[in-house]
Amino acid sequence: MAMAKLAVNGGSVITAPQWRDFWEKVELNKINSKNFQDFLDNPNRLSDSELPGLISLSRAKKILGRNKIFTVVSYNKLWRESFSDFPIRYTEEDLAEAKQQNERGEDWRLVFYGGRSIIQVRRNSGLDPFSQPCFSATDADWYFRTTESGWANNPPARGYYLVNFRGQFKNLNYEHQEKHLKDLGAFRDSSPYERTNPHVFTEVVFSIFALTGERIAESWRHWSSTFTSNGAFVHVGLLDFNGYRVDSESPNTRADSLRVSVCVKPR
């Protein structure tokens, strides 16, 4: 990148977070040789979000904390992709509320999902427990059957999702979990909360492990709203040394390990 002119405000000091944000913009080609001087003259002009009301990535980091955000840049490095930047379809109020809940023990994170299905993640990660993270070799691959292709091969749109990775509502059947989920948004015109899509949950759990070694859902399973050909609901998790599990349960089931990862619906 040519830097014929370099204008820096006198006396200003560039902090480490500002440097990281700068290089992320460079990597996403939001700062290049053509607009570099414009960026120096007015850094705020190159916003992370051009949609009114939505939050920028740099602002999201300041509110939620960098350790609670998994960016598209990190995703590209882990999965060897070259996705460009994506708008964060949440408001500042969404992130501020997530931060307040985190201070009370929740685990809200803003995470980038790249569009892989559970089957694609399994094919990428394999079944070998000596190559972590992996899928369980003892689980049946029932979700590869053509009867399950309606959900197993149809992941949601790629982009940023605001997800709580603390499993909630244990020891409740599906209907009672739904009641508690509805209560989370009881004081709003329409509830912004839903069960995290199992494809999103799976890919992100594997991404975070690859990035940090953290095992999300090591001892519990996320019970999703995705239902199988026989009317059971898909659950995923138990990322222990033996490998990640994908299974399903009828809605009447109750278990300590069957919990819910809550997601805020993107706007």
Buried (B, 14 or more C-beta within 10 A) or exposed (E): EEEEEEEEEEEEEEEEEEEBBBEBBBBBEBBEEEBBEEBBEEBEEBBBBEEEEBBBBBBBBEBBEEEBBBBBBBBBEBBEEEBEBBBBBBEBEBBEBBBEBBEEEBBBBBBBBBBBBBBBBBEEBEBEBEEBBBBBEEBEEBBEEEEBEEBBBEBBEBBBBBBBBBBBBBEBBBEEBBEEBEEBBEEEEEBBBBBBBBBBBBBBBBBBBBEEEEBBBBEBBBBBBBBBBEEBBBBBBBBBEBBBBBBBBEBEBEBEBBBBBBBBBBE
